Amino acid sequence: MASFSEARETPVEQLWEEIDDIHAGMLGLEGSHMHMQPMAPFADPKTNTIWFFTKRIRIWCRR
């Protein structure tokens, strides 16, 4: 559980600790006709990246 003192002193570390405790979540695109999908996040604080693993491969957006 997050503490206010830790969040003030090391907010980035506190955020990654909280994200690391999340085992499942719902992810979707705003304005999309598609329903939100359950995803399993994998936090990689070294690269400031959160990867989401899905049951199926779908391409929702491209760069």
C-alpha positions as CSV (number, residue, x, y, z in Angstrom):
1,M,0.0,0.0,0.0
2,A,1.2,3.5,-0.9
3,S,2.3,5.9,1.8
4,F,2.1,9.6,1.4
5,S,5.6,10.2,2.7
6,E,7.1,7.7,0.3
7,A,5.1,9.1,-2.6
8,R,6.4,12.6,-1.8
9,E,10.1,11.4,-1.5
10,T,10.2,9.0,-4.4
11,P,7.1,9.3,-6.5
12,V,8.4,7.3,-9.5
13,E,9.6,4.4,-7.4
14,Q,6.3,4.4,-5.5
15,L,4.3,4.4,-8.8
16,W,6.3,1.4,-10.2
17,E,5.8,-0.5,-6.9
18,E,2.0,0.1,-7.1
19,I,1.9,-1.0,-10.8
20,D,3.9,-4.1,-10.0
21,D,1.2,-5.2,-7.6
22,I,-1.5,-5.1,-10.3
23,H,-2.1,-8.5,-11.9
24,A,-5.0,-7.8,-14.3
25,G,-6.7,-4.8,-15.7
26,M,-9.1,-3.7,-18.4
27,L,-7.6,-1.8,-21.4
28,G,-9.5,-0.1,-24.3
29,L,-9.4,2.8,-26.6
30,E,-11.5,5.9,-26.0
31,G,-13.9,6.4,-28.9
32,S,-13.5,2.9,-30.1
33,H,-16.5,0.7,-30.9
34,M,-14.7,-2.2,-29.3
35,H,-15.3,-3.4,-25.7
36,M,-12.5,-3.1,-23.1
37,Q,-10.3,-6.2,-22.9
38,P,-8.8,-7.9,-19.9
39,M,-5.0,-7.6,-20.0
40,A,-2.1,-8.7,-17.8
41,P,0.5,-5.9,-17.4
42,F,4.2,-6.4,-17.2
43,A,6.0,-3.4,-15.7
44,D,9.5,-2.6,-16.9
45,P,10.6,0.4,-14.8
46,K,14.1,0.3,-16.4
47,T,12.6,1.4,-19.7
48,N,9.5,3.2,-18.2
49,T,7.3,0.8,-20.2
50,I,4.2,-1.2,-19.3
51,W,3.7,-4.2,-21.6
52,F,0.2,-5.8,-21.8
53,F,-0.2,-9.4,-22.7
54,T,-3.5,-10.5,-24.3
55,K,-5.1,-13.8,-25.2
56,R,-5.2,-12.8,-28.9
57,I,-3.0,-10.7,-31.1
58,R,-4.8,-7.5,-32.2
59,I,-3.5,-4.4,-33.7
60,W,-5.5,-1.5,-32.4
61,C,-3.3,1.3,-33.5
62,R,-0.1,1.8,-35.5
63,R,2.6,4.4,-35.4
